[in-house]
Amino acid sequence: MEYGLLPTEAALSFLAILMLVYYRKNQTETAKSRVYKRYLIACFLYAAMLFIAMLIKKYIGVGIVTTLIWRTTIAMMIIAWSNYFLYGYVTVFDFKDTNLRKITAYSFETMMLAILKGVGVIIMLLPFQWEFTDYAVLYDSTFHTKESSFVLLIITLVVSVAYILRMKAYDDKISKEYKFANGLSMIFSLLVWVIHLFVFDLSYLPLTFTLVAYIMYFLVENPDIILLNEIQQIEN
């Protein structure tokens, strides 16, 4: 179990550093920055709650509290991914309004994201036990099974392909930096589930979220890069 938590501990440390740097930067509040902040917070809470759930399981045992925290952890995972995709649509539509409710109601895509996020979170918090979602708290030192990893790989692949194809319609509005960052993020997301087809006693998903957060920061969301791009636009 100690080794199983190492990726989560690393993710928490790196996310804490990134959040500290990002929040300390002087920056203008924009729709993109608000969504990115929500993504960071959701990733950090996901890793933190996963860490807590596994510690409780180790020292106290499986029970209602462990299962509830684990379910909440999965809900945070859903929220993190939905914020990642929302960031893409905010980038495409170039929202000036920072009100996230108005942003969510702006288009069919953003409304569907909000609905799917809400449905996913509600399902995870229902007081029913499913072996598929509760596997990590029902068995020792195991985060995933080959079956659950395969299903999640297919889901991630389908969602990623659908998202990329939809983004193609807005190809002229998306920067090269975001395209590159988005492509890397999708590749790492798929890779983690391929790894989990063979590795069951480690959870690399928190590290994947962290890696995506760093990719988005250094290529797209860094305030220094944003300022440089604005200066270049003014000069042109």
Helices and strands as residue ranges (DSSP letters): H 2-24, H 31-59, H 64-93, H 100-104, H 108-125, H 131-138, H 146-168, G 171-173, H 176-196, H 205-216, I 217-221, H 223-235
